[in-house]
Amino acid sequence: SDLIEAVYDKAKSKHNKFLPGSCIPILEADLLKNEDECTIIVLPWNLISEIKKQLPGKKLVTFIPKFQII
């Protein structure tokens, strides 16, 4: 929890809650657009193209199926 500032999700039912056991907050995905410099770890790797379109200019990292910095 000291390395990950927050998790961002589009599901409104998850907003302002925390990941179990870590106290990492779950925030609205739209808040990422306001972040100037950040690296975003994308866990749903199969959605990386869609997420890249939604967050142009952001540094995206995924580990599955292989490590990539996009």
C-alpha positions in Angstrom: 0.0 0.0 0.0 3.0 2.3 0.3 3.8 2.0 -3.4 0.3 2.3 -5.0 -1.4 5.6 -4.3 -4.9 4.6 -5.5 -6.9 2.3 -7.8 -9.2 3.9 -10.3 -12.3 2.2 -11.5 -15.3 3.2 -13.6 -17.8 1.3 -11.4 -19.6 3.8 -9.2 -20.4 1.1 -6.6 -16.6 0.9 -5.9 -15.8 4.6 -5.5 -14.7 5.9 -2.1 -14.1 2.3 -0.9 -10.8 0.5 -0.2 -9.1 -2.6 -1.5 -9.4 -5.3 1.1 -6.4 -5.7 3.4 -4.4 -2.8 1.9 -6.4 0.4 2.6 -5.7 1.6 -1.0 -8.5 3.8 -2.0 -10.7 3.2 -5.1 -11.3 6.4 -6.9 -13.3 7.5 -10.0 -11.4 6.7 -13.2 -12.1 10.2 -14.6 -9.8 11.7 -12.0 -6.8 10.2 -13.9 -7.3 12.8 -16.6 -6.3 15.5 -14.1 -3.0 13.8 -13.1 -0.1 15.5 -14.7 2.7 12.9 -14.4 1.9 9.4 -13.4 2.5 5.9 -14.5 -0.6 3.8 -14.7 -0.5 0.0 -14.2 -3.3 -1.5 -16.3 -4.4 -4.9 -14.8 -7.1 -5.7 -17.4 -4.5 -6.1 -20.2 -7.1 -7.0 -22.8 -8.5 -3.5 -22.5 -5.2 -1.6 -22.9 -6.2 -0.2 -26.4 -9.5 1.2 -25.0 -7.8 2.6 -21.9 -5.1 4.3 -24.1 -7.8 6.0 -26.1 -9.4 7.3 -22.9 -6.1 8.5 -21.4 -4.1 9.9 -24.3 -0.5 11.0 -23.3 -0.5 8.9 -20.1 2.3 6.3 -19.5 0.6 2.9 -19.3 2.3 -0.3 -18.1 1.0 -3.9 -18.3 2.5 -7.2 -17.3 0.2 -9.7 -19.0 0.6 -11.3 -21.5 4.0 -9.6 -21.5 5.6 -6.6 -19.9 4.9 -3.5 -21.9 5.3 0.3 -21.4 2.9 2.0 -23.8 
